[in-house]
């Protein structure tokens, strides 16, 4: 091979592409073949950008340097983090040849409040001085001098954070914050799906909520049991019409199969209409919830009574709670049923919670979302959830859902409707890796904080685990509404 010095002497320009810096995708550590990542990283450390191979010690002018990633094995997995590690190492090791990053400085300048009239003169002066320091920076600094930029940014950010309101402005700000606090939803949730509550009991809960300054009653009418029947329960789905009385009887039978409450089985349309108006008169909104595709025990039994075969999800065993997302007949019926309830609440309430929590926990050892991904069904869940959100919006309702199934494991496998209010109750537990609130917030979601640490399960004792009253009260004292 002709030494690179000869190329230069013959008038060629040289882009230094030293193979000491090479990385072949898939070769991620020493011992995994030539040009592995560790070899490339170490080569970058020991071989500067000016070191051209085979120059016999001569100083050869270059037009630049190129670090390279190769795909000698096309089937090898591409790892962005490993490639970026290589790129970062090359930039850091040859910092004097790389331009400094000014974007963060520009962003810091943009974050300075445009109206400084509400702050004290002393704190404004500190901001102005820090701004001037950034604007005075040399525009040709290298990455090796990045610290001077970062220090100037830090001083500006500190000055902005130390802006102090004038006494008059502070009073206005305190008032504004109090108004914002009062405007937040303060909600009591009642599980009237599993257990029957009489209209009078629900009114008494509304009375107490109004007395204490709550804004809403979240009423789970469909949650394992389904304890609310409309006057007309006729359902049209699957190319047929299911008669109202048949649907009612099937739901009642399904609810009793879940739990035959001696105090009653279902609330009527007249009772819920009366409750909505009663709550409204007390300044309390009603947020109805009909849960699916999990917590559907009564509906699954009802569908079988109506001739819909095998509506249950089936994994390690047949689920008693959750619908099979591949059973189109069951899916069609359920959407028609929930749509009918949405029609009733449209114009009477603002928000409708369609549930979507705890998919097939009973048939997967609480690994339902993992199973959906494993069997390639997670997309079907997203399609189902999105269809309910769209249905709610079509009827003028704000869709809401529990957080469980949204972007499981903080991953973008599928897309979910961004207009849904997330009722965030749990980050999950071991093996139940729900999306973090930070991740969902980064996607623009709004939250109703439904912190599971505030939960009270009727009759629960300390030896039964979480959810007993004393613990719930302790947690409400420790955890603020915003936690």
C-alpha positions as CSV (number, residue, x, y, z in Angstrom):
1,X,0.0,0.0,0.0
2,X,1.3,3.4,-0.9
3,X,2.2,5.3,2.3
4,X,-0.2,8.2,3.0
5,X,2.7,10.6,2.9
6,X,3.0,9.8,-0.8
7,X,-0.6,10.7,-1.3
8,X,0.0,14.1,0.2
9,X,3.2,14.6,-1.8
10,X,1.3,13.8,-5.0
11,X,-1.1,16.6,-4.2
12,X,-4.0,14.7,-2.7
13,X,-6.0,16.0,0.3
14,X,-6.4,13.5,3.1
15,X,-9.5,12.9,5.3
16,X,-8.1,10.9,8.2
17,X,-10.2,7.7,8.5
18,X,-7.9,5.9,10.9
19,X,-9.0,2.3,11.4
20,X,-7.9,2.6,15.0
21,X,-11.3,4.3,15.5
22,X,-13.4,1.7,13.7
23,X,-16.4,-0.1,15.2
24,X,-18.2,-2.9,13.5
25,X,-21.9,-3.2,14.6
26,X,-22.5,-6.2,16.8
27,X,-18.9,-6.4,18.0
28,X,-19.5,-4.7,21.3
29,X,-16.6,-5.7,23.5
30,X,-13.1,-7.1,23.5
31,X,-13.1,-10.7,22.5
32,X,-15.9,-10.2,20.0
33,X,-13.7,-9.8,16.9
34,X,-11.5,-7.2,15.3
35,X,-12.8,-3.6,15.3
36,X,-15.0,-4.2,18.3
37,X,-16.4,-1.2,20.3
38,X,-13.9,-1.4,23.1
39,X,-11.0,-1.5,20.6
40,X,-12.5,1.6,18.8
41,X,-12.9,3.5,22.1
42,X,-9.4,2.7,23.2
43,X,-8.1,3.6,19.7
44,X,-9.7,7.0,19.9
45,X,-8.1,7.7,23.3
46,X,-4.6,6.8,22.1
47,X,-4.8,8.0,18.5
48,X,-5.5,11.7,18.0
49,X,-7.3,13.1,15.0
50,X,-4.0,14.2,13.4
51,X,-2.4,10.8,13.5
52,X,-2.6,9.4,9.9
53,X,-1.6,5.7,9.4
54,X,1.6,4.9,7.5
55,X,3.0,8.5,7.5
56,X,6.3,7.3,8.8
57,X,6.3,9.9,11.5
58,X,5.9,12.8,9.0
59,X,3.4,15.7,9.7
60,X,0.7,15.2,7.1
61,X,-1.9,18.0,6.7
62,X,-5.5,16.7,6.8
63,X,-8.8,18.2,5.9
64,X,-10.4,16.4,9.0
65,X,-11.0,13.1,10.6
66,X,-13.8,10.5,10.3
67,X,-14.8,8.0,12.8
68,X,-16.7,5.1,11.3
69,X,-19.3,2.4,12.1
70,X,-19.4,-0.5,9.7
71,X,-22.1,-3.2,9.1
72,X,-19.9,-6.1,8.1
73,X,-22.6,-8.4,9.5
74,X,-25.8,-6.8,8.2
75,X,-28.0,-8.9,10.6
76,X,-26.2,-7.5,13.7
77,X,-28.5,-5.3,15.9
78,X,-27.9,-1.6,15.6
79,X,-27.6,0.0,19.1
80,X,-27.9,3.8,19.0
81,X,-26.4,4.1,22.5
82,X,-23.2,2.3,21.5
83,X,-22.8,4.3,18.3
84,X,-23.4,7.5,20.3
85,X,-20.8,6.4,22.8
86,X,-18.3,6.1,20.0
87,X,-19.2,9.5,18.6
88,X,-19.0,11.1,22.0
89,X,-15.6,9.6,22.7
90,X,-14.2,10.9,19.4
91,X,-15.6,14.4,20.1
92,X,-14.3,14.5,23.6
93,X,-10.9,13.2,22.7
94,X,-10.5,15.7,20.0
95,X,-12.4,18.5,21.7
96,X,-10.2,21.4,20.3
97,X,-11.4,20.4,16.8
98,X,-15.1,20.4,17.6
99,X,-17.2,23.5,17.9
100,X,-18.7,24.1,21.3
101,X,-22.4,23.7,21.8
102,X,-24.2,27.1,21.9
103,X,-27.7,25.8,21.7
104,X,-28.1,25.4,25.4
105,X,-27.0,29.0,25.8
106,X,-29.5,30.2,23.3
107,X,-32.2,28.2,25.1
108,X,-31.2,29.7,28.4
109,X,-31.6,33.2,27.0
110,X,-35.1,32.3,25.6
111,X,-36.2,31.1,29.1
112,X,-35.6,34.5,30.7
113,X,-39.0,36.1,31.4
114,X,-39.9,38.7,28.8
115,X,-41.7,40.9,31.4
116,X,-39.3,41.7,34.3
117,X,-41.4,44.6,35.6
118,X,-42.8,42.5,38.5
119,X,-39.4,41.7,40.0
120,X,-37.1,43.7,42.3
121,X,-34.4,45.9,40.8
122,X,-31.6,43.9,42.4
123,X,-32.7,40.5,41.1
124,X,-33.3,42.0,37.6
125,X,-29.7,43.4,37.6
126,X,-28.3,40.0,38.3
127,X,-30.2,38.5,35.4
128,X,-29.1,41.3,33.0
129,X,-25.4,40.8,34.1
130,X,-25.7,37.1,33.4
131,X,-27.4,37.7,30.1
132,X,-24.6,40.0,29.1
133,X,-21.9,37.4,30.0
134,X,-23.5,34.9,27.6
135,X,-23.9,37.4,24.8
136,X,-20.3,38.3,25.2
137,X,-19.0,34.8,24.7
138,X,-16.6,34.2,21.8
139,X,-18.6,32.7,19.0
140,X,-15.7,30.4,17.9
141,X,-15.1,28.5,21.1
142,X,-14.2,24.8,20.8
143,X,-15.6,21.8,22.7
144,X,-12.5,22.0,24.9
145,X,-13.8,25.4,26.1
146,X,-17.4,24.2,26.7
147,X,-17.0,24.7,30.5
148,X,-16.9,28.5,30.1
149,X,-20.3,28.4,28.2
150,X,-21.8,26.0,30.7
151,X,-20.7,28.1,33.6
152,X,-22.3,31.2,32.0
153,X,-25.5,29.3,31.5
154,X,-25.5,28.1,35.1
155,X,-25.1,31.7,36.3
156,X,-28.0,32.9,34.2
157,X,-30.2,30.0,35.3
158,X,-29.4,30.8,38.9
159,X,-30.1,34.4,38.4
160,X,-33.5,33.6,36.8
161,X,-34.4,31.2,39.6
162,X,-33.5,34.0,42.2
163,X,-35.8,36.6,40.6
164,X,-37.8,38.0,43.4
165,X,-41.2,39.5,43.2
166,X,-41.9,42.9,44.4
167,X,-44.3,42.9,47.5
168,X,-47.2,43.9,45.3
169,X,-46.5,41.2,42.7
170,X,-45.9,38.6,45.4
171,X,-49.4,39.3,46.7
172,X,-50.9,38.9,43.2
173,X,-49.0,35.6,42.7
174,X,-50.1,34.2,46.0
175,X,-53.7,34.9,45.1
176,X,-53.3,33.4,41.7
177,X,-51.9,30.2,43.2
178,X,-54.8,29.9,45.6
179,X,-57.2,30.3,42.8
180,X,-55.4,27.6,40.7
181,X,-55.5,25.2,43.7
182,X,-59.2,25.7,44.2
183,X,-59.8,25.1,40.4
184,X,-58.2,21.6,40.5
185,X,-60.5,18.6,40.6
186,X,-60.9,17.1,44.0
187,X,-62.6,13.7,43.5
188,X,-64.0,10.9,45.7
189,X,-64.2,7.6,43.9
190,X,-66.8,5.0,44.8
191,X,-66.8,1.4,43.5
192,X,-70.5,1.0,42.8
193,X,-69.7,-1.8,40.3
194,X,-68.5,-4.4,42.7
195,X,-70.9,-3.4,45.5
196,X,-74.4,-2.1,45.3
197,X,-74.9,1.4,46.8
198,X,-78.4,2.8,47.2
199,X,-79.4,6.1,45.8
200,X,-79.7,7.5,49.3
201,X,-76.2,6.3,50.2
202,X,-74.8,8.0,47.1
203,X,-76.6,11.2,48.0
204,X,-75.1,11.2,51.5
205,X,-71.7,10.8,49.9
206,X,-72.4,13.8,47.7
207,X,-73.5,15.8,50.7
208,X,-70.3,15.1,52.5
209,X,-68.2,15.8,49.4
210,X,-70.0,19.1,49.0
211,X,-69.5,20.0,52.6
212,X,-65.7,19.3,52.4
213,X,-65.2,21.2,49.1
214,X,-64.8,18.3,46.7
215,X,-65.6,18.9,43.0
216,X,-66.6,15.5,41.7
217,X,-67.9,12.0,42.4
218,X,-66.2,9.3,40.3
219,X,-68.7,6.5,40.2
220,X,-67.6,3.1,38.9
221,X,-70.9,1.6,37.7
222,X,-69.2,-1.1,35.7
223,X,-66.3,-2.7,37.6
224,X,-66.4,-6.5,37.8
225,X,-70.2,-6.1,38.4
226,X,-72.4,-3.9,36.2
227,X,-74.9,-2.2,38.4
228,X,-76.6,0.4,36.2
229,X,-79.3,-0.4,33.7
230,X,-80.9,2.0,31.3
231,X,-84.6,1.9,30.6
232,X,-83.8,0.7,27.0
233,X,-80.9,-1.7,26.9
234,X,-81.4,-2.8,23.3
235,X,-78.1,-3.4,21.7
236,X,-77.4,-3.6,18.0
237,X,-74.2,-5.3,17.1
238,X,-72.8,-8.2,15.0
239,X,-75.6,-7.8,12.5
240,X,-78.3,-8.5,15.0
241,X,-80.4,-6.8,17.7
242,X,-80.3,-8.0,21.3
243,X,-83.6,-7.2,22.9
244,X,-83.6,-4.9,25.9
245,X,-85.1,-7.3,28.4
246,X,-82.7,-10.1,27.3
247,X,-79.7,-7.7,27.8
248,X,-81.0,-6.6,31.2
249,X,-81.6,-10.1,32.4
250,X,-78.2,-11.2,31.2
251,X,-76.4,-8.3,33.0
252,X,-78.3,-9.0,36.2
253,X,-77.5,-12.7,36.0
254,X,-73.8,-11.8,35.3
255,X,-73.7,-9.3,38.2
256,X,-75.2,-11.7,40.6
257,X,-72.7,-14.4,39.5
258,X,-70.0,-12.0,40.5
259,X,-71.6,-11.0,43.8
260,X,-75.3,-11.3,44.7
261,X,-75.5,-8.3,46.9
262,X,-78.4,-8.7,49.4
263,X,-78.9,-5.0,49.4
264,X,-79.7,-4.7,45.7
265,X,-78.4,-5.4,42.3
266,X,-78.6,-2.4,39.9
267,X,-79.4,1.3,39.9
268,X,-82.1,2.5,37.4
269,X,-81.9,5.3,34.8
270,X,-84.3,7.4,36.9
271,X,-82.0,7.0,40.0
272,X,-78.8,8.0,38.2
273,X,-80.6,10.9,36.5
274,X,-81.8,12.0,40.0
275,X,-78.3,11.6,41.4
276,X,-76.7,13.7,38.6
277,X,-79.1,16.5,39.3
278,X,-78.8,16.2,43.1
279,X,-75.0,16.4,42.8
280,X,-75.2,19.3,40.4
281,X,-77.3,21.2,42.8
282,X,-74.6,20.6,45.5
283,X,-71.8,21.8,43.1
284,X,-70.6,18.3,42.5
285,X,-69.9,16.8,39.1
286,X,-70.4,13.1,38.3
287,X,-67.7,11.1,36.5
288,X,-69.1,7.8,35.4
289,X,-66.9,4.8,34.8
290,X,-67.7,1.6,32.9
291,X,-64.5,-0.5,32.9
292,X,-63.3,-2.7,30.0
293,X,-61.7,-4.8,28.6
294,X,-60.7,-6.0,32.1
295,X,-63.0,-6.0,35.2
296,X,-65.8,-7.2,33.0
297,X,-66.9,-10.3,35.0
298,X,-70.7,-9.5,34.7
299,X,-70.5,-8.5,31.1
300,X,-68.6,-11.7,30.1
301,X,-71.3,-13.9,31.7
302,X,-74.0,-11.7,30.1
303,X,-72.5,-12.1,26.6
304,X,-72.4,-15.9,27.0
305,X,-76.1,-15.8,28.0
306,X,-76.8,-13.7,24.9
307,X,-75.1,-16.3,22.7
308,X,-71.6,-14.8,22.3
309,X,-69.3,-17.7,22.6
310,X,-66.0,-17.6,24.5
311,X,-65.7,-13.9,25.2
312,X,-63.1,-14.4,27.8
313,X,-59.3,-14.0,27.4
314,X,-57.4,-17.3,27.7
315,X,-53.8,-17.4,28.6
316,X,-52.5,-19.6,31.5
317,X,-56.1,-20.2,32.1
318,X,-59.5,-18.7,31.1
319,X,-60.0,-15.2,32.6
320,X,-63.1,-14.5,34.6
321,X,-62.5,-10.8,34.4
322,X,-61.2,-9.9,30.9
323,X,-62.4,-9.9,27.3
324,X,-60.6,-11.7,24.5
325,X,-59.3,-8.9,22.2
326,X,-59.5,-11.4,19.2
327,X,-63.1,-12.1,19.7
328,X,-64.6,-9.6,17.3
329,X,-68.2,-10.5,18.3
330,X,-67.5,-9.8,22.0
331,X,-65.6,-6.6,21.1
332,X,-68.4,-5.3,18.9
333,X,-71.0,-6.0,21.6
334,X,-69.0,-4.3,24.3
335,X,-68.3,-1.2,22.3
336,X,-72.0,-0.9,21.4
337,X,-72.9,-1.3,25.1
338,X,-70.4,1.3,26.3
339,X,-71.5,3.6,23.5
340,X,-75.1,3.3,24.8
341,X,-74.0,4.4,28.3
342,X,-72.0,7.3,26.7
343,X,-75.1,8.4,24.9
344,X,-77.0,8.6,28.2
345,X,-74.2,10.6,30.0
346,X,-73.5,12.9,27.1
347,X,-74.8,16.4,28.0
348,X,-75.2,15.4,31.7
349,X,-71.5,14.9,32.6
350,X,-68.2,16.1,31.2
351,X,-65.9,13.1,31.7
352,X,-66.3,9.4,30.9
353,X,-63.9,6.9,32.3
354,X,-63.7,3.8,30.1
355,X,-61.2,2.0,32.4
356,X,-58.6,-0.3,30.7
357,X,-56.7,-1.2,33.8
358,X,-55.4,-4.6,34.9
359,X,-55.7,-6.7,31.8
360,X,-56.3,-10.4,32.5
361,X,-54.4,-10.3,35.8
362,X,-56.2,-13.4,36.9
363,X,-55.1,-15.4,33.9
364,X,-51.4,-14.3,33.7
365,X,-50.2,-13.9,37.3
366,X,-50.7,-10.1,36.9
367,X,-48.6,-10.1,33.7
368,X,-51.4,-9.2,31.2
369,X,-49.6,-6.4,29.4
370,X,-46.5,-8.6,29.0
371,X,-48.6,-11.4,27.6
372,X,-50.3,-9.0,25.1
373,X,-46.9,-7.9,23.8
374,X,-45.6,-11.5,23.7
375,X,-48.5,-12.7,21.7
376,X,-48.6,-9.7,19.4
377,X,-51.9,-8.4,20.8
378,X,-50.8,-5.1,22.3
379,X,-51.7,-3.3,19.1
380,X,-55.3,-4.7,19.4
381,X,-55.5,-3.3,22.9
382,X,-54.4,0.1,21.7
383,X,-56.9,0.0,18.8
384,X,-59.7,-0.9,21.3
385,X,-58.8,1.8,23.8
386,X,-58.5,4.4,21.0
387,X,-61.8,3.4,19.6
388,X,-63.5,4.1,23.0
389,X,-61.7,7.4,23.3
390,X,-62.9,8.4,19.8
391,X,-66.4,7.3,20.7
392,X,-66.4,9.5,23.9
393,X,-65.2,12.5,22.0
394,X,-67.7,12.0,19.2
395,X,-70.4,12.2,21.9
396,X,-69.0,15.4,23.4
397,X,-67.4,13.6,26.5
398,X,-63.9,14.0,27.7
399,X,-62.4,10.5,27.6
400,X,-60.5,9.3,30.7
401,X,-58.7,5.9,31.4
402,X,-56.6,4.3,34.0
403,X,-52.8,4.5,33.2
404,X,-52.0,0.7,33.2
405,X,-52.0,-0.1,29.5
406,X,-50.7,3.2,28.1
407,X,-47.1,2.9,26.7
408,X,-46.3,-0.1,28.9
409,X,-42.6,-0.1,30.0
410,X,-42.2,3.5,28.7
411,X,-42.1,2.2,25.1
412,X,-43.6,3.4,21.9
413,X,-44.7,0.1,20.5
414,X,-48.1,1.6,19.6
415,X,-49.8,5.0,19.7
416,X,-52.6,6.0,22.1
417,X,-55.0,8.9,21.8
418,X,-53.4,11.9,23.4
419,X,-56.7,13.6,24.3
420,X,-57.3,11.0,27.1
421,X,-57.1,12.2,30.7
422,X,-54.9,9.7,32.5
423,X,-56.3,8.5,35.9
424,X,-52.9,7.6,37.3
425,X,-53.2,5.2,40.2
426,X,-50.0,3.1,40.1
427,X,-46.5,2.8,38.7
428,X,-46.9,-0.9,39.0
429,X,-44.9,-3.5,41.0
430,X,-42.3,-6.2,40.3
431,X,-43.0,-7.5,36.8
432,X,-45.8,-5.0,36.2
433,X,-43.9,-2.3,34.6
434,X,-46.3,0.5,33.9
435,X,-45.3,3.8,32.1
436,X,-44.0,6.4,34.5
437,X,-45.9,9.6,35.0
438,X,-42.9,11.5,33.6
439,X,-43.0,9.5,30.4
440,X,-46.7,10.1,29.9
441,X,-46.3,13.8,30.7
442,X,-43.6,14.1,28.1
443,X,-46.2,13.0,25.6
444,X,-48.6,15.7,26.6
445,X,-51.0,13.8,28.7
446,X,-53.0,15.5,31.5
447,X,-53.5,13.6,34.8
448,X,-56.1,13.0,37.4
449,X,-54.0,11.9,40.3
450,X,-55.6,8.7,41.6
451,X,-52.7,7.7,43.8
452,X,-53.3,4.1,44.9
453,X,-51.7,4.8,48.3
454,X,-54.9,6.7,49.1
455,X,-57.1,3.7,48.4
456,X,-59.5,2.4,51.0
457,X,-60.9,-1.1,50.4
458,X,-64.1,-1.7,52.4
459,X,-63.6,-4.2,55.1
460,X,-59.8,-4.5,54.5
461,X,-57.7,-5.3,57.6
462,X,-53.9,-4.6,58.1
463,X,-53.2,-8.3,57.8
464,X,-54.9,-8.4,54.4
465,X,-52.3,-6.0,52.9
466,X,-52.7,-2.5,51.6
467,X,-56.0,-0.6,51.4
468,X,-57.1,-0.6,55.0
469,X,-58.6,2.6,56.4
470,X,-55.9,3.6,58.9
471,X,-53.1,3.2,56.3
472,X,-55.1,5.1,53.7
473,X,-55.6,8.0,56.1
474,X,-51.9,8.1,57.0
475,X,-51.0,8.2,53.4
476,X,-53.4,11.1,52.6
477,X,-51.6,13.0,55.4
478,X,-48.2,12.2,54.0
479,X,-48.9,12.5,50.3
480,X,-50.0,15.8,48.9
481,X,-52.7,16.0,46.2
482,X,-49.9,16.6,43.7
483,X,-47.8,13.5,44.7
